[in-house]
Amino acid sequence: MNSDKQWKYLNQDLQKYIKENNLYSLGGTYYEMAEFLKSEGKDDSKLRDLGYKMKAKAVNEHLTNYKNLDVSNLEIITTENSCPVCKKLNSKTFSLKEVLSSSPLPVRECSFFCGCRCVYGPAV
Ligand SMILES: [Zn+2]
């Protein structure tokens, strides 16, 4: 795919996720756009930051649900192909208080092309 087309498709995704208010996927798309700029030797920091911020908002919405459910301890769940930084967090548990004060997720240093995909699950 040529790069103009690729950029166009990424923008279409962006519009779609904005309409759907899908912050998680919106964040992922910003990360993909950042990767694209990086591959062209351009500054990717703004889009990378936007990706992080959108994913952080999505994580916070998720945390509000746990708060409402009275879940007090959370465990970080990574994926099979998570990056090495994220993998180090696999199965680590935190109290909801700790999570709210230190925000371990999303992982800012994540090197996966669409950003951190780690999630919190209730720790039992
Ligand atoms: Zn990662």
Boltz pocket constraint, residues with backbone or C-beta under 6 A from the ligand:
constraints:
  - pocket:
      binder: B
      contacts: [[A, 82], [A, 83], [A, 84], [A, 85], [A, 86], [A, 87], [A, 107], [A, 109], [A, 110], [A, 111], [A, 112], [A, 115], [A, 116], [A, 117]]
      max_distance: 6.0
